[in-house]
Amino acid sequence: MTATEAVIAAVLDSSASPCVTCSFQAEGVVLLHMLRERRPDVPVLFLDTVHHFEETYAYRDMLAQAWDLRLLNLPLGLAINFNVEMLRNGIKRVINTK
């Protein structure tokens, strides 16, 4: 196991419900590929700012289908509201962790 694989394994193994954000740019896709090697069902969060190129959406959709991703498209308004709530109440209370 490489050092990178060990870090990924440790992070995934220490989280009760891991997920990854991805904008489907080069670096994010590499990370996503590495995470999927360890945990293929990891949820993938895509923040839809509505300012992405059409090619980005097409690439996202192509990879989501080819890799059978658990893709969650988050509208910008939802992400903003979540962050405001998290700042007000703390992340543990917002996502119901102990």
VOGU-3710 file (C-alpha; in Angstrom, 3 decimals, decimal comma):
1> mtateaviaa> 0,000/0,000/0,000  1,370/3,417/-0,960  1,417/6,338/1,447  -1,441/7,951/-0,486  -3,501/4,763/-0,322  -2,824/4,530/3,411  -4,076/8,087/3,986  -7,210/7,447/1,923  -7,859/4,179/3,782  -7,390/5,835/7,175
11> vldssaspcv> -9,748/8,708/6,363  -12,425/6,464/4,873  -12,165/3,932/7,691  -12,421/6,604/10,392  -15,583/8,185/9,014  -19,063/6,867/9,712  -20,439/8,352/6,496  -17,709/9,641/4,194  -18,417/11,592/1,044  -16,406/13,603/-1,445
21> tcsfqaegvv> -17,086/16,830/-3,288  -16,099/16,896/-6,917  -16,290/19,583/-9,598  -15,197/17,035/-12,222  -11,979/18,826/-13,042  -8,745/16,872/-13,520  -7,542/16,777/-9,899  -10,966/15,997/-8,464  -11,509/13,106/-10,854  -8,138/11,614/-9,906
31> llhmlrerrp> -9,054/11,819/-6,213  -12,493/10,382/-6,909  -10,936/7,468/-8,784  -8,582/6,784/-5,866  -11,416/6,917/-3,322  -13,583/4,610/-5,410  -10,835/1,996/-5,472  -11,237/1,727/-1,707  -14,963/2,500/-1,375  -16,887/2,362/-4,682
41> dvpvlfldtv> -20,157/3,524/-3,116  -18,805/6,778/-1,643  -21,348/9,562/-2,209  -20,139/12,251/-4,612  -21,413/15,778/-4,007  -21,530/18,149/-6,972  -22,239/21,803/-6,171  -24,254/23,066/-9,118  -23,525/26,774/-9,334  -25,257/26,903/-12,743
51> hhfeetyayr> -22,051/28,474/-14,045  -20,372/25,286/-15,251  -19,629/24,715/-18,899  -21,981/22,342/-20,721  -18,961/20,085/-21,244  -18,525/19,839/-17,456  -22,101/18,669/-17,016  -21,705/16,166/-19,872  -18,443/14,834/-18,403  -20,027/14,578/-14,939
61> dmlaqawdlr> -22,972/12,645/-16,347  -20,734/10,357/-18,419  -18,542/9,476/-15,417  -21,567/9,076/-13,143  -22,997/6,492/-15,499  -19,720/4,754/-16,383  -18,600/4,498/-12,746  -22,094/4,001/-11,292  -21,547/6,962/-8,952  -23,802/7,854/-6,058
71> llnlplglai> -23,958/11,398/-7,400  -25,793/14,060/-5,436  -26,324/17,310/-7,307  -26,602/20,136/-4,808  -28,246/23,331/-6,022  -26,372/26,454/-4,983  -29,210/27,686/-2,746  -29,240/24,432/-0,771  -25,484/24,601/-0,231  -25,667/28,217/0,943
81> nfnvemlrng> -28,511/27,431/3,368  -26,635/24,392/4,701  -23,490/26,459/5,313  -25,434/29,214/7,069  -27,147/26,626/9,293  -23,810/24,956/9,985  -22,250/28,275/11,021  -25,178/29,050/13,300  -25,523/25,664/14,979  -22,273/23,800/14,441
91> ikrvintk> -21,732/20,980/11,994  -22,467/18,189/14,481  -25,984/19,456/15,143  -26,752/20,126/11,487  -25,789/16,679/10,247  -26,986/14,914/13,419  -23,725/13,373/14,553  -22,784/12,689/18,140
//
